[in-house]
Amino acid sequence: MTKILAFLILAMMVFHLIKPLGLPGLRRRADFWKLAVLALGLMALAAAASHGR
């Protein structure tokens, strides 16, 4: 699950560098770091959920 999530976020980051997504808070190309922070949080949450069982 975390590998798929990492790939999707990485693809979104590359696409955002080419053409900004236009979402609130993601209107400039320089905002791609926010996607990286989101990815770290989601992957940590997914890892905690899988190891918590």
C-alpha positions in Angstrom: 0.0 0.0 0.0 2.7 2.5 0.9 4.5 1.8 -2.4 1.4 2.6 -4.4 0.8 5.7 -2.3 4.4 6.9 -2.8 4.2 6.4 -6.5 0.9 8.3 -6.8 2.2 11.2 -4.7 5.4 11.3 -6.7 3.4 11.3 -10.0 1.3 14.2 -8.6 4.5 16.1 -7.7 6.0 15.7 -11.2 2.7 16.7 -12.8 2.5 19.7 -10.5 5.9 20.8 -11.5 4.9 20.7 -15.2 1.5 22.2 -14.7 0.2 23.4 -11.3 -2.9 21.6 -10.0 -4.8 24.8 -9.2 -6.1 23.5 -5.9 -6.2 25.9 -2.9 -2.6 26.1 -1.6 -1.2 24.5 -4.7 -1.4 27.2 -7.3 2.3 27.8 -7.9 5.0 25.4 -9.0 7.0 26.1 -5.9 4.2 24.6 -3.8 5.2 21.0 -4.7 6.9 20.6 -1.3 3.4 20.6 0.3 2.7 17.4 -1.6 5.9 15.9 -0.2 4.8 16.8 3.3 1.4 15.3 2.6 3.0 12.1 1.3 5.2 11.7 4.4 2.1 12.0 6.6 0.0 9.6 4.6 2.8 7.0 4.4 3.4 7.3 8.1 -0.3 6.8 8.8 -0.4 3.8 6.4 2.6 2.2 8.0 1.2 2.8 11.5 -2.1 1.2 10.5 -0.4 -1.8 9.0 1.9 -2.4 12.0 -0.8 -1.7 14.6 -2.6 -4.9 13.8 
